[in-house]
Amino acid sequence: MNNPINVPDIFGSDVFTEATMKQRLAPAIYEAWKHCIDSGTHLTLDVANEIAEAMKLWAIEKGATHYTHWFQPMTGITAEKHDSFITPIGDGKVIMEFSGKELVRGEPDASSFPSGGLRATFEARGYTAWDPTSFAFVKDGSLYIPTCFFSYNGEALDKKTPLLRSLEEVSREAMRIIRLFGDTDAKRVVACVGAEQEYFILPKALYAQREDLRLTGRTLFGARPPKGQELDDHYFGTIRTRISNFMKDLDEQLWRLGVLSKTKHNEVAPCQHEMAPIYSGASSACDANQLVMEIMKKCAAKHDLVCLLHEKPFEGINGSGKHNNWSLATDTGKNLFSPGKTPRQNAQFLLFLAAFVQGVDEYQDFLRCTVASAGNDHRLGANEAPPAIVSIFLGDELNAVVRSIIDGTNYTDPEKSVMRVGVDVMPTIPKDTTDRNRTSPLAFTGNKFEFRMLGSSQSIAGPNIALNTIMAEELGRFADALEQADDFDATLHNLVCKAFTEHQRIIFDGNGYSEEWKQEAARRGLSNFASTPECLPSYISPKNIDLVTRHGIFTEAEFRARYAIHMEAYNKIVGIEAKTTLDMAMRQILPAALHYTRVLSEGLASKKALGISTKAESALVTRLSEKTDSLFDGCEKLKSHMTAVPSELESAARYYHETILPDMDAIRSDADSLEEMTDKAYWPFPTYADLLYY
């Protein structure tokens, strides 16, 4: 029998937490670190040396022999280079050393990471700088130090640096607002995030037999099985023992690393599951989600399983997303998106709500771009994910509050003719009395917004950078007006009313999957970017560049670099998928189908010689021959088109989307038809039925 897990004892046991720092550091050193966190100032070298020594001793006690600066380059995954603590002292002996300089700064080779043109390939220098707001941890025998990553000239080469910049900016602007409402206790505002993670689990042995899964993360071929997800018997169903063992192991590893893994369950599609954490600060939530994705894969391998994080591994069943629950809270624990019990609290809530509505409407294209990818293109707009049209769901009652402000009518009391923001007669606003709208890209769920468009494999940094920056922009505008107002309440009311009135088009509480909504959204003037090549050019629109540069989140060069990296990634991914399609079709599927056709033909000839009916064989041979010819022609067409891909990024992306992907779809259609006609004994790899119902 397994020993029971004492969760409070193991939680964060492999993390150099604040409690551990307080215990192991001299009081003056601990206070210096705290001052650094609170004020944003740099650590002095003597303080860094003391922290490094304590961190090293703690890590060695945990079995660490190496340290690594753990960073998040623009590949979307994490990177690490490990150095041992050993230092030679002569006579063939070593000691274990780790200095403040090594803690605070590192220099990994940056030449092979994507930079989007920020530097030449031969310019190899890259630097990592310790992020003291994120706690170090021990994993796999190394001390992991969360860091930022930047170039020789100081440009951000990672996803963490601009996220930290956006957190500072939204805190600064939000603090201006809450000070106006009389909050003198809070020192900063924190963007809080909880990233729900969907994923698929497959047996390693079956996965190993599928070239498409190994090379692209999704199945490029596969006829639909007799049973899909139509019975809804997997959703929230009993978790299979093998998967339950994996999940138990996963939870324990995550808890030891201080990741707030809270919920686990079966998702809608067969073999699909979800893990949801408790909310935390956006920076730590981003770090945690990167660890979640990494450890899911490693933990699955221990159990002879494979974790798939692709947004659409299987055609015809639900894909995987990542629901990004986002809110703002003070460091004293007040959620700024939680309706209050007093008119003044409700007025503040409505101001933050108005800023969110206004910001999402004005920068809907920016938000859409942050979730654009080759994988997510297969998912957005399908019946398991939000549409590609950005909109906000508020729910019936909150929508009624907004409508009453726009119309200048009463909300609850028929004796009062007008509802005004910020005055004593304002009624209590309900927190969450409405059902969820699962078709909405941005749904208000009581005290937070659930951004549901993220792809399961992507970093959550980009979408949260956008949310933070958009809110900083709108809150800054509101603060400018309120700080100069002669009549605070009148100005407040006008700001909120104007925001809801001018940006009400972004609010939609209906069925986001319906054709009627697409037509209505077009009438409202909302953008509808169905694919990454359509979407990404708007990322670097003058409006968006002005937003991020004015708030100091990116330089224009950094921002344009990210556009180039996203576009290049799309082209490379579709290109790899196309080459894998050709390889599997020509070297596996066609030979299998032709072999089976030959076997049938030989049987057909034998039966004809005996005068036996050959109706089934004749029909099958004819159909197989037609489909193999069509498949061969499709492969030749795709080969030809692959030689004509334009060199310019945008042109190439459009070409991949408009020419290469349809070619691949045509090949798949023929191949899937062949699968349905070919004896299973001849088919070269596991089918959907094998994979999903192992």
Order of alpha helices (4+ residues) and beta strands (2+ residues): alpha-alpha-alpha-alpha-beta-beta-beta-beta-alpha-beta-beta-beta-beta-alpha-beta-alpha-alpha-alpha-beta-beta-beta-alpha-beta-beta-alpha-alpha-alpha-beta-alpha-beta-beta-alpha-alpha-alpha-alpha-alpha-alpha-alpha-alpha-alpha-alpha-alpha
